[in-house]
Amino acid sequence: MKLRYNNILLLFLLLLSGIGAYGASVRLSVENGRGRRQIGVGDLFYITYVVSDTESAPQKPSSVPGAKVMYFDRTGQSSSFTSVNGKTTQSYSYTYTLTLRAEKEGSYSFGPVTVGGVKSNSVSYAIGQAAPQSQPGMPKADSSQPGRHNSEDGPKFIGKGDGNLFLKANVSKSSSYEQEALVYTVKLYTTYDAIKFIGATSAPKFEGFVVEESKDVSTSLNYETYNGKTYATAIIARYIIFPQMQGQLKVIGNTYTVSVDEREYYHDPIWGSMSVAKPLQLNVAPNDLVISVKPLPSPVPTNFSGGVGQFKLTSSLPSQNFLSNQAASVVYTVTGTGNLKYVKLPDLNALYPPQLEVYSPTPDVKANVGSANVSGTARFDYSFMPLEPGSFSIPAVDLVYFNPQTGKYETSTAKGYTINVGKGKGSEKSQTRGKMTFDSRLLPVGDNLSFDHTPFVKRFGYWLFFILPVLILLGAVVYYRAYLKANADLLAVRSRRANKMARMRLRKASDCMRKKDSEHFYDEMLAALWGYLGDKLKMSTSELNRQNVSETLQARGIGEGVIKEMVDLLDECEFAKYAPSAAQNGMDKVYDEGVNVINNLEDAFKQQKNDGNEK
C-alpha cells in the first residue's frame, strides 16, 4: 500500500513539472550591488530578467526610474527534460541582467515588461543616500567569509571577491624607470562549476601612465594552487603601461561582473542526494597597486632620443649616384621593444652637409602589443635634394636610448654613405649678362625746360623713407612686448587654447567614427575631454580625476547640470571602451554629446568672464 502511494505521488509530481514546461513566463527581480538591503545614490544595482520557455528576447529599456541604464546583456541559460508516459518535454530559460547606477533618492517601481506576448511582474526598489566613504584607520567589512552570499538578503555582490572567486592584479615590476614598459595583468581565481559571463562594468584607472591594451589573454582555464587551495585560473586582462612621471604612481583596479553557477546539494526523500546549479552574479575588483617610478639617470645625453627599451637603428640608400636638384631619399629604421612610438631621430639638417637639403618625414610606426612589451618598427623616410654637383659624405647617425635592463644609456649607429652628385637639369646658373646698347643719336632738347627745380631731399617723399621704418620698428617692439606678456603664463595660454585643442582631438575621433574604429574612437574622445579639462582648468595630468574636476568647476561657478553632463559622458566613454559589445554602437551619439558638452562648458566659462568672475 505504501509503495502504491509513493508511485502515485511520483506520477503527480512529474505531471505537474510536465504541465509547467508548456507555459512561458517572465520574472523580474532586483539585486543590490553592494550586498545590503539599501541601495545608495551612486551604487550599481541590477534587475534580472528570467525568461522561460520562449525564444523572444527582452528589449533594453531606454530609461529606468531613479537610475541610469549602464549595460544590458544575456548572462545565463538553463534547460531541463521531463518524460511522462514515454512523452518527453523540454523546459528552458534565459537570464538577462540590466546593470543600473542609482542617481536619485526615492521609492520606485519598474515593470511590467512584455516578452513574446507574456507580461512579467513588477519590482519595487528604494534608493537612499550615498554610502559614506570609509575613513582611514576604520576596519573594513570582512568579505572573505565563505557562503555569506547565500543569506536571504545577499550579498550576491562581493567587494574584492571571496574564497571561491576573486581577482588578483599584478605588475611585472614594482619599481621602474620613467617610460619603462611594465606588464599589468588581472587574473581570475575561481572554484565555481561554470563561468557564464565576465564583463567589465568600469575601467581601470592608470594615474600617470600611457596604456596599451594587449589582446594576449587566456582562452582556456588553467589550474593553480594558491594558499593551499586549488583554483581554476585565467588571465582576463593584460595591459602594457609606460609611467610618464617619477614618484609613487597608483593603479586602481576596475570592477567586473561575473556570472557563475554555484552547486547546491540537498537530500530528496525519493531520489536521495541531489544537487542543482544555482545562478550567482558577483561584482569583483582586483587589488590596487602602487608603483615606485624613478627618473632616468643623470646626466641625460644631449642627443637622447627619448627611447626607453632595447632598440637598433639601421639605414638604407638605394643608390649612391644622384643628380643635382633631383630628390632622393634615405630610410632609417628603428626596431626593438619599448616606447617605440616616442623615439625621435637627431636633427639631420645639423648633421648633413649644407649642399644637401633634408626634409623631415612623418614616422611610420608599426607596433605590436604583446604579452610582455610593445615591439615593432618605426620607419623614417628622409627625402633630401643635392643642391650642386660633387662628392659628399652622409654621416653615420646615432640613436641614443636608455636600456632599463642594464641601467645605462646605449647607442645604436646607422652607417653613413658617400654619394656622387652629377650635374642635373637647371643646375647651372646663367653667367651671361645682357649687353647694354646705346643709341648714338642724341635726343633733341625742347624749349619747355623749367628753371624751377626743388631738390629731392627737400621733398616729403624722401623723408618718408626714413619715417616709415622707424614707425614700423616701434610698432613691432610694442607688439612683441604685448606678445611676451600675453604668453608669459604657459598655463594661461593653454587655457585660452583649450577649445581649439579639443576640437582638433574631436576631429581625430570623427575620423575613427567614420572608419568604425570604436577602440580608438573612445581613446580619442577621452583624450579630448580630459585634455580640455586639464588645459582649461590649468590642472596637471596627476590631478585630473572626477572629484577634483567637479570641485574645481563648482568653485568656478559652473552649473551642476553642465558638470553632470561631463561626468556622465566620461563614465559612458570609459565604460564603452572596456565593454566591447557596448562600444560597437552609439559612437554618433557619444560624439554629439562630446561636442555639446565642450560647447556648454565653453559658453559657461565665457559667461563667467563677462560677469567678471573669471579666475
NORMO-V282583 format. One record per residue. N is the residue number from 0. RES is the residue in one small letter. SS is DSSP state (helix for helix, strand for strand, loop for the rest). Layout:
# NORMO-V282583
n,res,ss
N,RES,SS
N,RES,SS
This chain:
# NORMO-V282583
n,res,ss
0,m,loop
1,k,helix
2,l,helix
3,r,helix
4,y,helix
5,n,helix
6,n,helix
7,i,helix
8,l,helix
9,l,helix
10,l,helix
11,f,helix
12,l,helix
13,l,helix
14,l,helix
15,l,helix
16,s,helix
17,g,helix
18,i,helix
19,g,helix
20,a,loop
21,y,loop
22,g,loop
23,a,loop
24,s,strand
25,v,strand
26,r,strand
27,l,strand
28,s,strand
29,v,strand
30,e,strand
31,n,strand
32,g,loop
33,r,loop
34,g,loop
35,r,loop
36,r,loop
37,q,loop
38,i,strand
39,g,strand
40,v,loop
41,g,loop
42,d,loop
43,l,strand
44,f,strand
45,y,strand
46,i,strand
47,t,strand
48,y,strand
49,v,strand
50,v,strand
51,s,strand
52,d,loop
53,t,loop
54,e,loop
55,s,loop
56,a,loop
57,p,loop
58,q,loop
59,k,loop
60,p,loop
61,s,loop
62,s,loop
63,v,strand
64,p,loop
65,g,loop
66,a,strand
67,k,strand
68,v,strand
69,m,strand
70,y,strand
71,f,strand
72,d,strand
73,r,strand
74,t,strand
75,g,strand
76,q,strand
77,s,strand
78,s,strand
79,s,strand
80,f,strand
81,t,strand
82,s,strand
83,v,strand
84,n,loop
85,g,loop
86,k,strand
87,t,strand
88,t,strand
89,q,strand
90,s,strand
91,y,strand
92,s,strand
93,y,strand
94,t,strand
95,y,strand
96,t,strand
97,l,strand
98,t,strand
99,l,strand
100,r,strand
101,a,strand
102,e,loop
103,k,loop
104,e,loop
105,g,strand
106,s,strand
107,y,strand
108,s,strand
109,f,strand
110,g,loop
111,p,loop
112,v,loop
113,t,strand
114,v,strand
115,g,loop
116,g,loop
117,v,strand
118,k,strand
119,s,loop
120,n,loop
121,s,loop
122,v,strand
123,s,strand
124,y,strand
125,a,strand
126,i,strand
127,g,strand
128,q,loop
129,a,loop
130,a,loop
131,p,loop
132,q,loop
133,s,loop
134,q,loop
135,p,loop
136,g,loop
137,m,loop
138,p,loop
139,k,loop
140,a,loop
141,d,loop
142,s,loop
143,s,loop
144,q,loop
145,p,loop
146,g,loop
147,r,helix
148,h,helix
149,n,helix
150,s,loop
151,e,loop
152,d,loop
153,g,loop
154,p,loop
155,k,loop
156,f,loop
157,i,loop
158,g,loop
159,k,loop
160,g,strand
161,d,loop
162,g,loop
163,n,loop
164,l,strand
165,f,strand
166,l,strand
167,k,strand
168,a,strand
169,n,strand
170,v,strand
171,s,loop
172,k,loop
173,s,loop
174,s,strand
175,s,strand
176,y,strand
177,e,loop
178,q,loop
179,e,loop
180,a,strand
181,l,strand
182,v,strand
183,y,strand
184,t,strand
185,v,strand
186,k,strand
187,l,strand
188,y,strand
189,t,strand
190,t,loop
191,y,loop
192,d,loop
193,a,strand
194,i,strand
195,k,strand
196,f,strand
197,i,strand
198,g,strand
199,a,strand
200,t,loop
201,s,loop
202,a,loop
203,p,loop
204,k,strand
205,f,strand
206,e,loop
207,g,loop
208,f,strand
209,v,strand
210,v,strand
211,e,strand
212,e,strand
213,s,strand
214,k,loop
215,d,loop
216,v,loop
217,s,loop
218,t,loop
219,s,loop
220,l,loop
221,n,strand
222,y,strand
223,e,strand
224,t,strand
225,y,strand
226,n,loop
227,g,loop
228,k,strand
229,t,strand
230,y,strand
231,a,strand
232,t,strand
233,a,strand
234,i,strand
235,i,strand
236,a,strand
237,r,strand
238,y,strand
239,i,strand
240,i,strand
241,f,strand
242,p,strand
243,q,loop
244,m,loop
245,q,loop
246,g,strand
247,q,strand
248,l,strand
249,k,strand
250,v,strand
251,i,strand
252,g,loop
253,n,loop
254,t,strand
255,y,strand
256,t,strand
257,v,strand
258,s,strand
259,v,strand
260,d,strand
261,e,strand
262,r,strand
263,e,strand
264,y,strand
265,y,strand
266,h,strand
267,d,strand
268,p,loop
269,i,loop
270,w,loop
271,g,strand
272,s,strand
273,m,strand
274,s,strand
275,v,strand
276,a,strand
277,k,strand
278,p,strand
279,l,strand
280,q,strand
281,l,strand
282,n,strand
283,v,strand
284,a,strand
285,p,loop
286,n,loop
287,d,loop
288,l,strand
289,v,strand
290,i,strand
291,s,strand
292,v,strand
293,k,strand
294,p,loop
295,l,loop
296,p,loop
297,s,loop
298,p,loop
299,v,loop
300,p,loop
301,t,loop
302,n,loop
303,f,strand
304,s,strand
305,g,strand
306,g,strand
307,v,strand
308,g,strand
309,q,strand
310,f,strand
311,k,strand
312,l,strand
313,t,strand
314,s,strand
315,s,strand
316,l,loop
317,p,loop
318,s,loop
319,q,loop
320,n,strand
321,f,strand
322,l,strand
323,s,loop
324,n,loop
325,q,loop
326,a,strand
327,a,strand
328,s,strand
329,v,strand
330,v,strand
331,y,strand
332,t,strand
333,v,strand
334,t,strand
335,g,strand
336,t,strand
337,g,strand
338,n,loop
339,l,helix
340,k,helix
341,y,helix
342,v,loop
343,k,loop
344,l,loop
345,p,loop
346,d,loop
347,l,helix
348,n,helix
349,a,helix
350,l,helix
351,y,loop
352,p,loop
353,p,loop
354,q,loop
355,l,strand
356,e,strand
357,v,strand
358,y,strand
359,s,loop
360,p,loop
361,t,loop
362,p,loop
363,d,strand
364,v,strand
365,k,strand
366,a,strand
367,n,strand
368,v,strand
369,g,loop
370,s,loop
371,a,loop
372,n,loop
373,v,strand
374,s,strand
375,g,strand
376,t,strand
377,a,strand
378,r,strand
379,f,strand
380,d,strand
381,y,strand
382,s,strand
383,f,strand
384,m,strand
385,p,strand
386,l,loop
387,e,loop
388,p,loop
389,g,strand
390,s,strand
391,f,strand
392,s,strand
393,i,strand
394,p,loop
395,a,loop
396,v,strand
397,d,strand
398,l,strand
399,v,strand
400,y,strand
401,f,strand
402,n,strand
403,p,loop
404,q,loop
405,t,loop
406,g,loop
407,k,strand
408,y,strand
409,e,strand
410,t,strand
411,s,strand
412,t,strand
413,a,strand
414,k,loop
415,g,loop
416,y,strand
417,t,strand
418,i,strand
419,n,strand
420,v,strand
421,g,strand
422,k,loop
423,g,loop
424,k,loop
425,g,loop
426,s,loop
427,e,loop
428,k,loop
429,s,loop
430,q,loop
431,t,loop
432,r,loop
433,g,loop
434,k,loop
435,m,loop
436,t,loop
437,f,loop
438,d,loop
439,s,loop
440,r,loop
441,l,loop
442,l,loop
443,p,loop
444,v,loop
445,g,loop
446,d,loop
447,n,loop
448,l,loop
449,s,loop
450,f,loop
451,d,loop
452,h,loop
453,t,loop
454,p,loop
455,f,helix
456,v,helix
457,k,helix
458,r,loop
459,f,helix
460,g,helix
461,y,helix
462,w,helix
463,l,helix
464,f,helix
465,f,helix
466,i,helix
467,l,helix
468,p,helix
469,v,helix
470,l,helix
471,i,helix
472,l,helix
473,l,helix
474,g,helix
475,a,helix
476,v,helix
477,v,helix
478,y,helix
479,y,helix
480,r,helix
481,a,helix
482,y,helix
483,l,helix
484,k,helix
485,a,helix
486,n,loop
487,a,loop
488,d,loop
489,l,helix
490,l,helix
491,a,helix
492,v,helix
493,r,helix
494,s,helix
495,r,helix
496,r,loop
497,a,helix
498,n,helix
499,k,helix
500,m,helix
501,a,helix
502,r,helix
503,m,helix
504,r,helix
505,l,helix
506,r,helix
507,k,helix
508,a,helix
509,s,helix
510,d,helix
511,c,helix
512,m,helix
513,r,helix
514,k,loop
515,k,loop
516,d,loop
517,s,helix
518,e,helix
519,h,helix
520,f,helix
521,y,helix
522,d,helix
523,e,helix
524,m,helix
525,l,helix
526,a,helix
527,a,helix
528,l,helix
529,w,helix
530,g,helix
531,y,helix
532,l,helix
533,g,helix
534,d,helix
535,k,helix
536,l,loop
537,k,loop
538,m,loop
539,s,loop
540,t,helix
541,s,helix
542,e,helix
543,l,loop
544,n,loop
545,r,helix
546,q,helix
547,n,helix
548,v,helix
549,s,helix
550,e,helix
551,t,helix
552,l,helix
553,q,helix
554,a,helix
555,r,loop
556,g,loop
557,i,loop
558,g,loop
559,e,helix
560,g,helix
561,v,helix
562,i,helix
563,k,helix
564,e,helix
565,m,helix
566,v,helix
567,d,helix
568,l,helix
569,l,helix
570,d,helix
571,e,helix
572,c,helix
573,e,helix
574,f,helix
575,a,helix
576,k,helix
577,y,loop
578,a,loop
579,p,helix
580,s,helix
581,a,helix
582,a,helix
583,q,loop
584,n,loop
585,g,loop
586,m,helix
587,d,helix
588,k,helix
589,v,helix
590,y,helix
591,d,helix
592,e,helix
593,g,helix
594,v,helix
595,n,helix
596,v,helix
597,i,helix
598,n,helix
599,n,helix
600,l,helix
601,e,helix
602,d,helix
603,a,helix
604,f,helix
605,k,helix
606,q,helix
607,q,helix
608,k,helix
609,n,helix
610,d,loop
611,g,loop
612,n,loop
613,e,loop
614,k,loop
